[in-house]
Amino acid sequence: MAQIKELGGRRTTVNEVFDYLYGEIVSLRLRPGDKISEADIAAQFGVSRQPVRDAFSRLQNMDLILVRPQRATEVRRFSRRAVTKSRFLRVCVEKEVLQRASARCSKADAKRLRASLEQQGAVVNGDDYGAFSVLDYAFHRILCEIADADFAYDTIAQEKAKVDRLCMLSLSRESRMPDLLLDHEEIAERVIAGDAAGAMEAGLRHLSRLDETIAAIFASNAGYFDEEAP
């Protein structure tokens, strides 16, 4: 496991431990199946085990780690079933979001969407995977706000987080950022045009891109996945 940076005596909170571990996991610096120790992390952060235990609990609730009594905690492997479930939930929620956004998009909203696309284009040109991921979340948040359904973003973000590690593999190994940006551009333009059917079609195509990624990663490194039926 990568060495945790010293915090210079600054008091470590549960959020700080959580944010650090979350970043390590979704960036794949901590790989599926890697062991992590509550005691080791507490020692390296210079804190008691309680904030680490609380951070572990939050990560477990997000299906990012597997905490097992009397056995080592490990970074959870990918699950094709869990990814399928997340995609199903996102399709259901995002279809409604795109339909509502298409009916409500104002000129000011269109300006926000196009500004977001410009930012995404800049980081794609710079091959900045981390920045693109942040802007990806922001783009979906804007769509939810336009739809007057900001609460839907919580569900989208929660389900998206569960497959972020796969998305990161997709971006870094297959350079798919340009394709994802093109998807975002089509979604935005359909929403701006009030074309709900077209926006939903583009949104579904956007989500389906992960299918090929899952198959490719499973073929090249099955050890990243739980042993389960597809």
Beta strands, then each sheet from edge to edge (+ up, - down):
strand 1: 35-36
strand 2: 65-66
strand 3: 73-75
sheet 1: 1+ 3- 2+
end
